[in-house]
């Protein structure tokens, strides 16, 4: 089993990353294009994507061990205690429920299988808020005060930047299910920062290329001015321009802003074929401003920060034909059913799989280390993710570990193979289209390697 290198060895640079993307389905998916008599901000024909085809993606299921789970060969006086730092307030609060449900489902399955090192895993949930408040710092202090070995979160890259040094400096593992900023790849985190969400180097490449596939030659962008927004915008722009397109407008706004008319007007004035909205829930305010000025839904491209269910926010048809991306495979029915059993009120499942996988990987690494120390767990995370016998759930994987075998955990979010920097080296990016009821339907899934 490969052990994680000691602190100080994270030297991977983003400029050295090579990206390969394989289309799991070739369709772009789309809606009807505006007629010549309709108003559009782009060309007279608007954006026309090819007809949708079959969807792709991982079909890994949360399977059991196929029998009784053997008892752990090791025991610990200190039970594994996890904290979660996930949003229940702020601009990403809509992401909190599926992430928290994923954590709770993972904890339940681990404990149903006998826990870690002979003891049940404990979890303490705290709100991360967003970057407008100091909630994350206060929550982190509370979690550290309770002696957690690892903290799952934050969802926002900007929020994680405010607490990563506090967490890793305390010798505690930080494991985010949703951070996508490339900045974390080279962060001086003492080997203690990990994530199941891929860097935006990959999502940016997928979305930039996809807009070109849908016929866009020019694009305007409205971008949240934080680590997440500007990082993703940089990678979308690079991919779009490499594919022959041109970015004709890029307007920034800050977290906490409530007025977006200036940004919308400037982007529309540039007459782009497509508009990329790199925001969080500010999209609820921005979309009506754009559609009110003649922007067609099929000209709008969203990202993981705002690709959500808008059925209760807009009139039917408002989003029909718009597209969005976010990391991960399409949630399979078996897994979503389990999430709904944990939280029947769930409306979407974004990053639920990544959160579930974070719990499983931490628990398995703890078993492999024979320790509940965050530092020791981190040393084993890379090993349990690669070069062993494939397994897809805690019961099946821990059975192999307790039989003395190396394992390769593949989860609900994808194959999950880590780099030395704690990043997934391969991942899926799902592409979705909005239907008349302003809900999402999956179109295709793209697999890429970093």
Secondary structure, DSSP 8 states (H G I E B T S, - for coil): ------TT-----GGG---EEEESS----------TTS--SSSTT--------------------SS-----S---SS--EEEEEE-SSSTTHHHHHHHHHHHHHHHHHHHHTT-BTTB--EEEEEE---TTSSHHHHHHHHHHHTT-SEEEE-SSHHHHHHHHHHHHHTT-EEEESS---GGGGG---TT-EEESS--HHHHHHHHHHHHHHTT-SEEEEEEESSHHHHHHHHHHHHHHHHTT-EEEEEEEE-TT----HHHHHHHHHTT-SEEEEE-STTHHHHHHHHHTTT--GGGEEE-TTT----TTTS-TTTTTT-EEEEES----HHHHHHHHHH-TT----TTHHHHHHHHHHHHHHHHHHT---HHHHHHHHHHHBSSSEEE-SHHHHHHHHHTT--EEE--SSS---B-TTS-BSEEEEEEEEE-TTS-EEEEEEEEEE-
